[in-house]
Every structure is written in structure tokens, then in C-alpha cells.
Amino acid sequence: MKILLVDDDAFLRDMYAIKFTENGHQVDAADSAAMALRKFEHDQSFDVVLLDMIMPGMSGVELIAALKEKFPVAGTKYIVLSNQGQDDDIEQATKAGAVGYIIKAETVPSDVVTQVVHLVQK
């Protein structure tokens, strides 16, 4: 699976990238929504965009909407990985097109890998 991991927290971004790579997945990372958009302009072959909700410049929901608008046939699945776990946050992400919502504080990194794989296979 080819994953674009979007998170402004370098420690978390690196930790999740290592976990996914250890499990045989190809990972590219972006530290902002703007960087994620630039990466998508050059490569739309990502199976998954795993993204945070709160980032500078553009929220996760706004990023999903922008990617879906600019690259409507990419076939990419969007999964939120965030500490924002209010019902309203989850609802907004789902309406934007997220197929899953994982709360960082409630999930160890190895379980994040398992959940993402499960969500992609649905």
C-alpha cells in the first residue's frame, strides 16, 4: 500500500512512517496540507492519505475537499489520524470524504497500521 502521511508534528510523522514501512508499506510524508497538495500534483498513485485534522494553513477537512476537487479520479482513500475526537470533528471529516477516523491518543501505532489496512480493504 502506498501512503501519504500528512502531519505537522515531525515526531509523530516519523514514528508512523516507520511503523508503516516496517509492515511493508511505502510511505511518503508531508508536513503540511500545502506540501501534500504539491506531492499529489506530481503523483496521484497514493492508496491512502492519512492526515491530521489540525495543521497550519489548512485543516484536514479542507485538505480532503481540496484533493477530491483537484484529483477526483485518483481513487485515494482518506483516513484522519488526529487527537481531535469530538463527534462534530468526525462528522465533518466523514462528510468531506474520510473513510475512517482514528484518534491518536486512544491507539498505539501498531494498531493504527492494522486499522488503516482494515479501512482500505473495506
CORHU-V902430 format. One record per residue. N is the residue number from 1. RES is the residue in three letters. SS is DSSP state (A for helix, B for strand, O for the rest). BURIAL is I if it has 24 or more other ideal C-beta (glycine too) atoms within 12 Angstrom, else O. D_CENTER is the distance of its C-alpha to the mean C-alpha in Angstrom with 1 decimal. Layout:
N:RES:SS:BURIAL:D_CENTER  N:RES:SS:BURIAL:D_CENTER
//
This chain:
1:MET:O:I:13.1  2:LYS:B:I:11.5  3:ILE:B:I:7.9  4:LEU:B:I:6.6  5:LEU:B:I:5.3  6:VAL:B:I:5.7  7:ASP:O:I:8.1  8:ASP:O:I:11.7  9:ASP:O:I:13.1  10:ALA:A:O:14.4  11:PHE:A:O:15.6  12:LEU:A:I:12.5  13:ARG:A:I:10.5  14:ASP:A:O:13.6  15:MET:A:I:14.1  16:TYR:A:I:10.8  17:ALA:A:I:11.5  18:ILE:A:O:15.0  19:LYS:A:I:14.4  20:PHE:A:I:12.5  21:THR:A:O:15.1  22:GLU:A:O:17.8  23:ASN:O:O:16.9  24:GLY:O:O:17.4  25:HIS:O:I:14.0  26:GLN:B:O:13.7  27:VAL:B:I:11.1  28:ASP:B:I:10.9  29:ALA:B:I:9.8  30:ALA:B:I:10.0  31:ASP:O:I:11.5  32:SER:O:I:11.3  33:ALA:A:I:10.3  34:ALA:A:O:13.7  35:MET:A:I:13.0  36:ALA:A:I:9.9  37:LEU:A:I:12.4  38:ARG:A:O:15.1  39:LYS:A:I:13.4  40:PHE:A:I:12.8  41:GLU:A:O:16.4  42:HIS:A:O:17.6  43:ASP:O:O:15.5  44:GLN:O:O:14.1  45:SER:O:O:14.2  46:PHE:O:I:10.6  47:ASP:O:I:10.4  48:VAL:B:I:6.6  49:VAL:B:I:3.8  50:LEU:B:I:1.3  51:LEU:B:I:2.8  52:ASP:O:I:6.4  53:MET:O:I:9.0  54:ILE:O:I:11.8  55:MET:O:I:12.0  56:PRO:O:O:15.3  57:GLY:O:O:16.2  58:MET:O:I:13.6  59:SER:O:I:11.7  60:GLY:A:I:8.2  61:VAL:A:I:10.5  62:GLU:A:I:12.4  63:LEU:A:I:9.7  64:ILE:A:I:9.0  65:ALA:A:I:12.8  66:ALA:A:I:13.5  67:LEU:A:I:11.6  68:LYS:A:I:13.2  69:GLU:A:O:16.5  70:LYS:A:O:16.7  71:PHE:O:I:15.6  72:PRO:O:O:16.6  73:VAL:O:O:17.6  74:ALA:O:I:14.7  75:GLY:O:O:14.0  76:THR:O:I:10.3  77:LYS:B:I:8.5  78:TYR:B:I:5.7  79:ILE:B:I:4.8  80:VAL:B:I:5.2  81:LEU:B:I:6.3  82:SER:B:I:9.3  83:ASN:O:O:13.0  84:GLN:O:I:13.7  85:GLY:O:O:15.0  86:GLN:O:O:17.7  87:ASP:A:O:18.4  88:ASP:A:O:18.2  89:ASP:A:I:14.6  90:ILE:A:O:13.6  91:GLU:A:O:16.0  92:GLN:A:O:14.7  93:ALA:A:I:11.1  94:THR:A:O:12.8  95:LYS:A:O:15.3  96:ALA:A:I:12.8  97:GLY:O:I:11.6  98:ALA:B:I:8.9  99:VAL:B:I:10.3  100:GLY:B:I:9.5  101:TYR:B:I:9.3  102:ILE:B:I:9.8  103:ILE:B:I:12.0  104:LYS:A:I:12.1  105:ALA:A:O:15.8  106:GLU:A:O:16.6  107:THR:O:I:15.0  108:VAL:O:O:16.1  109:PRO:A:I:13.8  110:SER:A:O:15.6  111:ASP:A:O:15.0  112:VAL:A:I:11.2  113:VAL:A:I:11.8  114:THR:A:O:14.3  115:GLN:A:I:12.4  116:VAL:A:I:9.5  117:VAL:A:I:12.5  118:HIS:A:O:14.3  119:LEU:A:I:12.0  120:VAL:A:I:11.8  121:GLN:A:O:15.6  122:LYS:O:O:16.4
//
